[in-house]
Structures are given as structure tokens and as C-alpha cells.
Amino acid sequence: MVPGIGPSTADKILQMRKSYGAFKSVDDLLAIKGIGPKRMEKMRKYLTVGKAPETKKPSTDGQSAKAKPPPTKTAAAKAPAKSKTDADSSEKDDEEQ
């Protein structure tokens, strides 16, 4: 919360931003009825102008990011791996045919 900004003034700020786009400077708030130089100086140290921080978007699959199911095992993961000697002997078999 910013001192000097109540619900009414906050609504005015939001309306101005919707109508004119992003503020280029904190001083752009002086165009809002009810914010004058004295009020601005009290609020200035609480205000910045820039790109809004990005917020995490909710998951579209209805599950939270923390509640992901464990990965499933594939058929390749279940099959025993060939040893190097098995692979070498099968290559030799292929060459002999």
C-alpha cells in the first residue's frame, strides 16, 4: 500500500492506465485529479515506473507444479541393456551372414 492512495484514487490510476497505457514517469500521476505536488512528494519514495514483474501463470492441466506425477517407465527402460560383449558378438554375426 502506498500512503495517500485509497480505493478511489487507485481506481483513477487504473482507469488512466487503461485509457493511456503505461506511465512513462511517476510524475504522470500528477494528471490524476486529487494528486497534487504535496501528495506526490509524500508518495514518491514508494513509486517506480517500469515493466511489471511477471507472475507465474497457473497450470492449464489443473495440477499444481508441485504435484506432477512421477515419470512413467518406458518399455526400453524395462528391457535389460545389452552388454558390450553381446553387442560385439551380434555385430560379428551380422558380418558373417
N, C-alpha and C positions, 0 to 999 in steps of 0.2 A: 504494500500500500504506500502510496505517495501522500505525504501531508498536503492538504489543500485540494485534493481530488476526491470528491464524493461521488455518489452514484450519478447525479445529474451532470456534473462536469465530465465524468468518464463517458457517459452516453454521447455528449457533444464531441468529445475527442474521437470516439469510434465513428460517428457519423461523418466527421470531417475526413477521416482517413479513407472511409468508403467512397466518399464523393471525389476527393482529390488525389488519392493514392498515398504512398508512403511519405512521411515527413522527411524533409531534407535537412532540417535543423531543429533543435529544441525550441528555438525562437519562433518557429512556425506556429507553436501553440498560442502565441500572443493574438492570433487572429480569432481565437475562440472567445465568445462573449463570456465574461466572468473571470478570464485570466488576464491580469494586467501585469505591469512591470514588478510591483511589490510581491505579488503572489508567485510570479515566475522565479524571482531570486530565492525565495524560500524553497521552491521545489527543484531548482536547477541541479543540485548535487545528487538528486535521486533519478535523474533522467538521462537517457542516452538515445541516440538515433543510429540505427543501423539495421542490418538484416536480423530478423527474428530468429532465435535459436530453433533448430529443428527438433521436433518431438518425435518419439518413436510412434510409428503407425501401428495400430492394433493388427494382430494376425488375422488374415482372411479366412483361415480354416477353422476358426472358433476355438483353437487351443492357444494357450499362452506359450511364449517362447521357452519357458522353463519346463513345460510339461510335454516335451516332444517324446514320442515313443522311441524305444531303442531301435537301432537299425536292424533290419531283418537279415538273416543269413541267406546267402545265395547258394545255389547248387554247387558252384565252383568252390565255395568256402567249405562245403561239407565233404567234397571229394578229396581223398588223400593226394598229396602232392607227389609227383614223380621225383625220385632221387636222381642225381646227376648220372649215376651209372645206368639207371633204367632209360634215361633219355638218350645216352650214348649208344646203348645196345639197340634201341629201336631205330636210330638213325642208320646203324650198320645194317640192320635187317632190311631197311628200305633200299639201301645201296645195292645189296646183293640181289634183290628181285629184279 
